[in-house]
Amino acid sequence: MKIIILGAGIIGVSTAWHLLEQGHEVTVVERQPDAALETSFANAAQISVSYCEPWANRDAPLKALKWMFRNDAPLLFRPTLDWQQWRWGLQFLGQCNDTAFERNVQQLVALGAYSHTALKDVVRATGIEYQRLEHGIAHYYTDQKSFDTAGDAAALMRKYGVSRRVVGRDELLRIEPAFRPFAHRIVGGTYTASDESGDARVFTQALAKACIARGAEFLYNHDVVRLNKLGDAIDSIAIRARSTGAGGQNDQENLRHLKADQFVAACGSYTAPLLRTVGVDLPIYPGKGYSATFPILRPEAAPLVSTIDDELKIAISRLGNQLRVAGTIEVGGYDLSLDSALARARCQMLSDRIETVLPGVCDTRNEAQGGTPNYWTGLRPATPTNIPYIGQTPVGKLWINAGHGTLGWTHGAGSGKALAELICGRQPDMNFGFYGNTPSRNPRLAPATAAG
Ligand SMILES: Cc1cc2nc3c(=O)[nH]c(=O)nc-3n(C[C@H](O)[C@H](O)[C@H](O)COP(=O)(O)OP(=O)(O)OC[C@H]3O[C@@H](n4cnc5c(N)ncnc54)[C@H](O)[C@@H]3O)c2cc1C
């Protein structure tokens, strides 16, 4: 079949690779000049099968309320006039209970485990190098009350087959000695040896090249302007080369119409507004996050184990001779600015924290001080459950692979493989509630619905 994929982030490119594996003819349309230049560009780098708890839990509403006026809040809801944001918020609240939390964790672990295997298969097949470190993921706590609950979360993960274990401070510092200068603040942690880390951008761009070598066509610098419906199915998509200038919706002259047998929407946060134009209404809403990437000054003192700082909910990962620190979520629309007071405060918070936990290890000076911190922001395609939509939409020939929220890098390879299997009419080998006309293997799992 001829299949067109919309979007070349980690999800679109992984889907392309797996469809090529199945012998399909693949075209990818991407508005940027290369793959992975939007949300897949500079994330926290964690392949985090075991640290996959969704943001929606029983304590989240109270915490979010308390954090509403704090610039450095890990989760910040910034009210706008956008109805979609309020609808998303209400559905998120509906997930803030223990039953939903455990159901969502089960789904996320199932997809994570399947995806980890798929990633290893892709790496074996392609030999792609992407600063991969297989040293596990650690999580340290600075607050005794939070650490006291770490055992419950670890037990829940073990129930679903992930070996996350609680470790005391001394053991944590044996696992990752780089945090010794911060030892006086650490009360304990957890550790999962099977998790790993690596650069999502480097991986995705290399995989896109591998797809091209296998015959895929990548139309970079092209906007998908419209999905053209004929009857109940998508007949073609209208695209426009960015070099023709910014024409409006009615600028027919510069549009090209591409036909295919199937279409896959993998446009990250922009998938929801695009699909709404053909009547598919899904709660995928942007969750803005930030990262900073610092040059390492003392490699011998920099961590190799990717680590989560529980207090600020940020992740720290080593990428060769650089250290990436990323986190925080801001639910407030599609704004990607880095120069607002709020954005500057959040970026500065990342620098300050690294200087506190790993003093003198990186060059954390800001630009005014002569440093090159490389701040970045991206829009996580968030769903209220944190579970992505993978499957067939009610519109003929239209599939979706989007809504991966905080875990798109972890779930990328598996989501691509699973959707390719579904398009080929096969059931992926995992207990997961696929979207739409694609039943789960486990009848107890409801497919992910529009309610998120
Ligand atoms: C701060 C931060 C830290 C994170 N840390 C981690 C982590 O440690 N581990 C993890 O697993 N995940 C992490 N994530 C999440 C992960 O990065 C995302 O879930 C993932 O990148 C989403 O991939 P995607 O392909 O769906 O979206 P994207 O990478 O955004 O790709 C979508 C593509 O579609 C293109 N597109 C959109 N609309 C159009 C259009 N109309 N025409 C043409 N092209 C279009 C865009 O240009 C883009 O390239 C993090 C995210 C953030 C923001």
The ligand as a MOL file (V3000), in Angstrom:
LIG
                    3D

  0  0  0     0  0            999 V3000
M  V30 BEGIN CTAB
M  V30 COUNTS 53 58 0 0 0
M  V30 BEGIN ATOM
M  V30 1 C 10.7390 19.0260 28.3430 0
M  V30 2 C 10.3710 17.6650 27.8050 0
M  V30 3 C 10.9950 16.5340 28.3050 0
M  V30 4 C 10.6430 15.2560 27.8360 0
M  V30 5 N 11.3180 14.1680 28.2760 0
M  V30 6 C 11.0190 12.9330 27.8050 0
M  V30 7 C 11.7440 11.7880 28.2370 0
M  V30 8 O 12.7190 11.8790 28.9720 0
M  V30 9 N 11.3520 10.5710 27.8000 0
M  V30 10 C 10.2700 10.4260 26.9670 0
M  V30 11 O 9.9280 9.2940 26.6470 0
M  V30 12 N 9.6000 11.5120 26.4860 0
M  V30 13 C 9.9440 12.7500 26.8930 0
M  V30 14 N 9.2600 13.8460 26.4460 0
M  V30 15 C 8.1210 13.6480 25.5480 0
M  V30 16 C 8.5210 13.4430 24.1100 0
M  V30 17 O 9.5480 14.3340 23.7550 0
M  V30 18 C 7.2890 13.6310 23.2100 0
M  V30 19 O 6.2340 12.8190 23.6820 0
M  V30 20 C 7.6060 13.2500 21.7750 0
M  V30 21 O 8.6940 13.9960 21.3000 0
M  V30 22 C 6.3880 13.4760 20.8720 0
M  V30 23 O 6.7560 13.0620 19.5840 0
M  V30 24 P 5.8000 13.3160 18.3490 0
M  V30 25 O 6.4580 12.6910 17.1720 0
M  V30 26 O 4.4160 12.9090 18.6980 0
M  V30 27 O 5.7510 14.9080 18.2150 0
M  V30 28 P 6.8030 15.8980 17.5210 0
M  V30 29 O 8.1780 15.5300 17.8160 0
M  V30 30 O 6.3610 17.2750 17.8510 0
M  V30 31 O 6.5580 15.6030 15.9870 0
M  V30 32 C 5.4190 16.0570 15.2880 0
M  V30 33 C 5.9000 16.5900 13.9590 0
M  V30 34 O 4.7600 16.9710 13.1860 0
M  V30 35 C 5.1130 18.1330 12.4570 0
M  V30 36 N 3.8710 18.8310 12.0980 0
M  V30 37 C 2.8980 19.2600 12.9370 0
M  V30 38 N 1.9000 19.8440 12.2280 0
M  V30 39 C 2.2720 19.7710 10.9190 0
M  V30 40 C 1.6570 20.2140 9.7160 0
M  V30 41 N 0.4730 20.8380 9.6870 0
M  V30 42 N 2.3190 19.9880 8.5470 0
M  V30 43 C 3.5280 19.3490 8.5450 0
M  V30 44 N 4.1480 18.9200 9.6560 0
M  V30 45 C 3.5170 19.1280 10.8280 0
M  V30 46 C 5.9780 18.9310 13.4180 0
M  V30 47 O 6.8200 19.8310 12.7200 0
M  V30 48 C 6.7600 17.8450 14.1260 0
M  V30 49 O 8.0250 17.6150 13.5670 0
M  V30 50 C 9.6100 15.1320 26.8700 0
M  V30 51 C 9.0060 16.2720 26.3510 0
M  V30 52 C 9.3760 17.5400 26.7960 0
M  V30 53 C 8.7270 18.7540 26.2140 0
M  V30 END ATOM
M  V30 BEGIN BOND
M  V30 1 1 1 2
M  V30 2 1 2 3
M  V30 3 2 2 52
M  V30 4 2 3 4
M  V30 5 1 4 5
M  V30 6 1 4 50
M  V30 7 2 5 6
M  V30 8 1 6 7
M  V30 9 1 6 13
M  V30 10 2 7 8
M  V30 11 1 7 9
M  V30 12 1 9 10
M  V30 13 2 10 11
M  V30 14 1 10 12
M  V30 15 2 12 13
M  V30 16 1 13 14
M  V30 17 1 14 15
M  V30 18 1 14 50
M  V30 19 1 15 16
M  V30 20 1 16 17
M  V30 21 1 16 18
M  V30 22 1 18 19
M  V30 23 1 18 20
M  V30 24 1 20 21
M  V30 25 1 20 22
M  V30 26 1 22 23
M  V30 27 1 23 24
M  V30 28 2 24 25
M  V30 29 1 24 26
M  V30 30 1 24 27
M  V30 31 1 27 28
M  V30 32 2 28 29
M  V30 33 1 28 30
M  V30 34 1 28 31
M  V30 35 1 31 32
M  V30 36 1 32 33
M  V30 37 1 33 34
M  V30 38 1 33 48
M  V30 39 1 34 35
M  V30 40 1 35 36
M  V30 41 1 35 46
M  V30 42 1 36 37
M  V30 43 1 36 45
M  V30 44 2 37 38
M  V30 45 1 38 39
M  V30 46 1 39 40
M  V30 47 2 39 45
M  V30 48 1 40 41
M  V30 49 2 40 42
M  V30 50 1 42 43
M  V30 51 2 43 44
M  V30 52 1 44 45
M  V30 53 1 46 47
M  V30 54 1 46 48
M  V30 55 1 48 49
M  V30 56 2 50 51
M  V30 57 1 51 52
M  V30 58 1 52 53
M  V30 END BOND
M  V30 END CTAB
M  END
